Amino acid sequence: MDAWTEVLQDTGMDTRLDRDVSNCSIARTLEVVGEKWTILILREVWYGSSRFSEFERVLGCPRNLLATRLRMLVEEGILATEIYKEPGSRSRPKYVITPKGADLVPAVMGLLQWGDRYRADPEGPAVLSRHRECGAHVDVQLRCEQGHSVKAEDIESLPGPAFRMKHSG
């Protein structure tokens, strides 16, 4: 019997059901990227768009909403702006992915992979993801730090250093 089980037996609480869920990395991440337009902006950045006019044209997102989402992505450090100037026009920002934003690629690719499997058009996926160097299909996979392939049913969730139980009373 581990220390968690001993403490919980004495209190009658269950770590899975009585935990404090206000301290959740998934919930905090969704506060930033959990909105449709935000994920679609990131998709377009990975597909090569970088200018406000390109996002507006491809996405059809209302201008005010697009501006708000781009500003938030910059404030969060997911995108950065660089200034560009076309001949005969004023300087404007273009949006580029940061290392923090690149760390979201597996999550968005996971959504794409799931969508290609369960929500694609009957003719198949609209976009194929290939490794530029060798041309092979890109597949999102779970691996442990030792390099082992991990299935969802083989993942064990344990209390971490910031784990808290709900206050009783």
C-alpha positions in Angstrom: 0.0 0.0 0.0 1.5 3.4 -1.0 1.4 6.6 1.0 -1.4 8.0 -1.1 -3.7 5.0 -0.4 -3.0 5.1 3.3 -3.9 8.8 3.7 -7.0 8.4 1.5 -8.2 5.3 3.4 -8.1 7.4 6.6 -10.0 10.3 5.0 -12.5 8.4 2.9 -11.4 10.4 -0.2 -10.6 9.2 -3.7 -7.7 10.8 -5.6 -9.5 10.4 -8.9 -12.9 11.8 -7.8 -12.0 14.2 -5.0 -9.0 15.9 -6.5 -8.8 19.7 -6.9 -9.2 20.1 -10.7 -8.6 23.9 -10.7 -4.9 23.2 -11.1 -5.0 21.5 -14.5 -2.6 22.0 -17.3 -5.1 20.8 -19.9 -7.7 23.4 -18.7 -5.0 26.2 -18.8 -3.9 25.2 -22.2 -7.5 25.2 -23.5 -7.8 28.8 -22.2 -5.2 29.7 -24.8 -5.8 27.4 -27.8 -9.1 25.8 -27.1 -11.1 27.9 -29.5 -11.8 26.9 -33.1 -10.3 30.0 -34.8 -7.1 29.8 -32.7 -6.4 26.3 -33.8 -7.2 27.1 -37.4 -4.8 30.1 -37.4 -2.1 27.7 -36.1 -3.0 25.3 -38.9 -2.6 28.0 -41.5 0.8 29.1 -40.0 2.0 25.6 -40.5 0.6 25.5 -44.0 2.6 28.7 -44.8 0.4 31.7 -44.1 1.9 34.6 -42.3 0.0 37.7 -43.1 -3.3 39.0 -41.7 -4.8 39.2 -45.2 -3.9 35.6 -45.9 -5.5 34.3 -42.7 -8.6 36.4 -43.5 -8.8 35.1 -47.0 -8.3 31.4 -46.2 -10.3 31.2 -42.9 -13.1 33.7 -43.5 -12.9 34.6 -39.9 -14.4 38.0 -38.9 -11.6 40.6 -39.0 -12.1 41.7 -35.3 -12.0 38.1 -34.1 -9.0 37.3 -36.2 -7.1 40.4 -34.9 -8.0 39.4 -31.3 -6.8 35.8 -31.8 -3.5 36.8 -33.5 -2.8 39.4 -30.7 -3.4 36.7 -28.0 -1.2 34.2 -29.8 1.6 36.9 -29.9 1.0 37.8 -26.2 1.2 34.1 -25.3 4.5 33.8 -27.1 3.1 31.2 -29.6 3.5 33.5 -32.5 5.9 36.5 -33.0 5.6 39.4 -35.4 8.2 40.5 -37.9 7.8 43.6 -40.0 7.6 43.3 -43.8 7.1 46.0 -46.5 5.9 45.4 -50.0 7.0 48.0 -52.5 4.7 51.0 -52.6 2.8 50.1 -49.3 3.3 50.6 -45.6 5.1 48.3 -43.3 3.0 45.5 -41.8 3.5 42.7 -39.4 3.7 39.1 -40.5 3.3 36.2 -38.0 5.9 33.6 -37.5 5.9 30.5 -35.2 8.0 30.6 -32.1 9.6 27.5 -30.4 6.7 27.6 -27.9 4.3 27.5 -30.8 6.2 24.7 -32.6 5.7 22.6 -29.4 2.0 22.7 -30.2 2.5 20.8 -33.5 2.0 17.3 -32.0 -1.3 18.4 -30.4 -2.6 19.9 -33.6 -1.3 17.0 -35.7 -3.0 14.7 -33.3 -6.3 16.5 -34.0 -5.7 16.2 -37.7 -4.8 12.5 -37.5 -8.0 11.8 -35.5 -10.1 13.9 -37.9 -8.6 12.1 -40.9 -9.5 8.8 -39.3 -13.0 9.6 -38.1 -14.2 12.8 -39.8 -12.6 13.0 -43.2 -14.5 13.4 -46.4 -15.6 10.1 -48.0 -12.9 10.6 -50.6 -10.2 10.9 -47.9 -8.3 13.6 -46.2 -8.0 17.1 -47.7 -4.3 17.4 -46.8 -1.6 14.8 -46.5 1.3 15.3 -44.0 4.6 14.0 -45.3 8.1 14.2 -44.0 9.8 16.7 -46.4 13.1 14.8 -46.3 12.0 11.3 -47.2 8.3 11.7 -48.2 6.9 9.3 -45.7 3.6 9.9 -44.0 3.8 11.7 -40.7 2.0 10.0 -37.8 1.6 11.3 -34.2 2.6 8.6 -31.7 3.0 8.4 -27.9 6.4 7.4 -26.6 7.8 7.3 -23.2 11.2 8.9 -22.3 12.8 5.5 -22.9 11.5 5.5 -26.5 8.8 2.8 -26.1 5.6 3.1 -28.1 2.8 3.6 -25.6 -0.9 2.8 -26.1 -3.6 4.9 -24.3 -4.5 2.0 -22.1 -0.9 1.7 -20.9 -0.7 5.3 -19.6 -0.7 5.5 -15.8 -1.7 8.9 -14.2 -0.3 9.5 -10.8 -0.5 12.5 -8.4 2.3 15.0 -9.3 4.1 17.6 -7.3 1.3 20.2 -7.5 -1.5 17.6 -6.9 -4.1 18.8 -4.4 -7.3 17.3 -3.0 -10.5 19.4 -2.7 -11.0 21.0 0.7 -13.7 19.1 2.6 -16.4 21.0 4.3 
